[in-house]
């Protein structure tokens, strides 16, 4: 049973291991309107800018990253106003996802969360830190990979909870070395593209002053490392 956890220890454990969490001992989120709903990739109000394009949610950015070889599909996903619609837009093309998607989806998700933080520093960092020392769990009815599903009686949640573990890791980094989060380089994979262009290194000079303004922080075109 997991209650209070170290995010770093969590992420060092095998990715396929299921974990069981007591609901009363964790910060869980399902609906974006809940107190901690902003932790969800679906949450509105946390916009991102890539190549001067406004991306409404981390979910839309993540889904677009499936299709670096299909820029028209990426544009269709990013043009949707609703994060759920953006996700549904990608479904007919799932068999055409990049060939290494299963291998790279976790580092891409981690990158999306870092970008979400940079562009919404004050709001997102305050939300993460408000979770205290508790485990963070995405409460999902269907997905035991990114989240954890309720067990019989609804008192416990079981799943790999990879999204929650990534959020806990980010929380620990905010506490220990926030300056290291002021920039994020592209994921070190081939074809990390949006609309045919290599995704950039993103940096911000004064994260404390960024509140998700329409200008966003400074973005610099980067190269793969």
C-alpha positions in Angstrom: 0.0 0.0 0.0 1.4 3.4 -1.0 0.5 6.5 1.0 3.4 9.0 1.4 6.0 8.4 -1.3 9.2 9.7 -2.7 8.7 10.7 -6.4 12.3 9.8 -7.2 12.0 6.4 -5.7 8.7 5.8 -7.5 10.2 6.6 -10.9 13.2 4.3 -10.2 10.8 1.4 -9.8 9.8 -0.8 -12.8 7.4 0.9 -15.1 5.1 -2.1 -15.3 4.5 -2.5 -11.6 1.0 -1.9 -10.3 0.6 0.2 -7.2 -2.3 0.4 -4.8 -3.1 3.7 -3.1 -5.5 4.4 -0.3 -7.8 7.1 -1.6 -7.8 9.0 1.8 -4.0 9.2 1.8 -3.5 10.7 -1.6 -4.2 13.8 -3.8 -6.3 12.4 -6.6 -7.8 14.2 -9.6 -10.3 13.2 -12.3 -12.4 16.2 -13.3 -10.7 19.4 -14.3 -13.1 21.5 -12.1 -12.0 19.8 -8.9 -9.6 21.4 -6.4 -6.6 19.7 -8.0 -8.1 19.3 -11.5 -5.4 21.6 -12.9 -3.0 18.7 -12.6 -4.8 17.0 -15.4 -3.5 17.4 -18.9 -7.1 18.2 -19.9 -7.2 21.2 -17.7 -8.0 24.5 -19.4 -6.3 27.7 -18.4 -2.7 26.4 -18.8 -1.9 27.5 -22.4 1.4 26.7 -24.1 3.1 28.5 -27.0 5.2 26.6 -29.6 6.5 28.5 -32.7 4.1 31.4 -31.7 1.2 28.9 -31.9 -1.1 28.9 -28.9 -1.7 25.3 -27.7 -4.6 25.2 -25.4 -3.7 22.2 -23.2 -0.8 19.8 -22.5 -3.1 17.0 -23.7 -3.3 18.5 -27.2 0.5 18.9 -27.3 1.0 15.3 -26.2 -1.4 13.9 -28.7 0.2 16.0 -31.6 3.6 14.5 -30.7 2.3 11.1 -31.9 2.4 12.2 -35.5 5.6 14.1 -36.3 5.4 12.6 -39.8 1.8 13.8 -40.3 1.8 17.6 -39.8 -1.7 17.9 -41.1 -2.9 15.6 -38.3 -1.0 17.6 -35.8 -2.6 20.8 -37.0 -6.1 19.2 -36.8 -5.4 18.2 -33.2 -4.0 21.5 -32.1 -6.9 23.5 -33.8 -9.5 21.9 -31.6 -10.8 24.0 -28.8 -11.6 21.1 -26.5 -8.9 18.8 -25.1 -11.2 15.8 -25.3 -12.0 16.6 -28.9 -8.3 17.0 -29.6 -7.7 13.5 -28.1 -10.6 12.0 -30.1 -9.3 13.6 -33.3 -6.1 11.6 -32.9 -7.9 8.3 -32.5 -8.5 7.4 -36.1 -4.8 7.8 -36.8 -3.5 5.8 -33.8 -2.2 3.0 -36.1 -0.1 5.6 -37.8 1.5 6.8 -34.6 5.3 7.1 -34.7 6.7 3.6 -34.7 8.5 4.0 -31.4 5.5 5.6 -29.6 5.3 3.1 -26.8 9.0 3.6 -26.0 9.0 7.4 -26.2 5.6 8.3 -24.8 6.8 8.7 -21.2 9.7 11.1 -21.9 7.4 13.0 -24.2 4.8 13.3 -21.4 7.5 14.5 -19.0 8.5 17.1 -21.6 4.9 18.3 -22.0 4.6 18.7 -18.2 7.8 20.7 -18.1 6.6 23.0 -20.9 3.2 23.4 -19.1 5.1 24.5 -16.0 7.3 27.0 -17.9 4.4 28.8 -19.5 2.2 28.8 -16.4 4.9 29.0 -13.7 3.1 30.6 -10.8 -0.3 28.8 -11.2 1.0 25.3 -11.9 3.9 25.4 -9.4 1.6 26.6 -6.6 -0.8 23.8 -7.4 1.9 21.2 -7.4 3.3 22.4 -4.1 -0.1 22.5 -2.5 -0.2 18.7 -2.7 2.3 18.6 0.1 4.0 15.2 0.7 1.1 13.1 -0.5 1.1 10.8 -3.5 -0.5 12.3 -6.6 -2.8 9.9 -8.4 -4.9 10.3 -11.6 -8.2 8.7 -10.7 -9.2 7.0 -14.0 -12.1 4.7 -14.9 -10.2 3.1 -17.8 -6.5 3.8 -17.7 -4.2 1.9 -15.4 -1.0 3.0 -17.2 -1.2 6.8 -16.8 -3.6 6.6 -13.8 -5.1 4.2 -11.3 -8.6 2.7 -11.3 -10.9 2.5 -8.3 -11.1 -1.0 -6.7 -14.2 -2.6 -5.4 -15.6 -0.3 -2.7 -13.9 2.7 -4.2 -11.6 3.1 -1.2 -8.4 2.2 -3.1 -6.9 3.0 -6.5 -4.7 0.6 -8.4 -2.6 1.3 -11.4 0.9 2.2 -12.7 0.0 5.9 -12.2 2.8 7.1 -14.5 1.3 10.6 -14.8 1.0 10.9 -11.1 4.6 9.8 -10.6 5.8 12.3 -13.2 4.0 15.0 -11.4 5.5 13.9 -8.1 9.0 14.0 -9.6 8.3 17.5 -10.9 7.1 18.6 -7.5 10.3 17.4 -5.9 12.4 19.3 -8.5 10.4 22.4 -7.7 11.4 22.1 -4.1 15.0 21.1 -4.5 16.2 22.9 -7.7 13.6 25.2 -9.2 16.2 27.0 -11.3 16.9 23.8 -13.3 13.3 24.0 -14.5 13.7 27.4 -16.1 14.5 25.8 -19.4 13.7 22.5 -21.2 15.5 21.0 -24.1 13.8 18.8 -26.8 13.4 15.1 -26.0 16.4 13.3 -27.3 14.7 11.3 -30.0 14.5 11.4 -33.8 11.7 13.2 -35.5 10.7 15.3 -32.6 8.8 17.7 -34.8 5.8 20.0 -34.8 4.4 21.1 -38.2 7.6 19.9 -39.9 9.9 21.9 -37.6 12.3 20.6 -34.8 10.8 21.4 -31.4 12.8 24.1 -29.6 14.6 24.6 -26.4 12.2 26.7 -24.3 13.5 29.0 -21.6 12.2 31.7 -19.3 14.3 34.4 -17.7 12.0 35.3 -14.8 9.6 32.3 -14.1 8.1 34.1 -11.1 6.7 36.8 -13.3 5.1 34.5 -15.8 1.4 34.0 -15.2 0.5 32.5 -18.5 0.4 35.8 -20.4 -0.4 35.7 -24.1 3.3 36.4 -24.9 4.6 33.5 -22.9 8.3 33.0 -22.1 11.1 33.2 -24.6 11.4 30.2 -26.9 14.6 29.5 -28.8 15.0 27.0 -31.6 17.0 24.1 -30.3 18.9 21.2 -31.8 18.8 17.6 -30.7 21.4 16.7 -28.1 
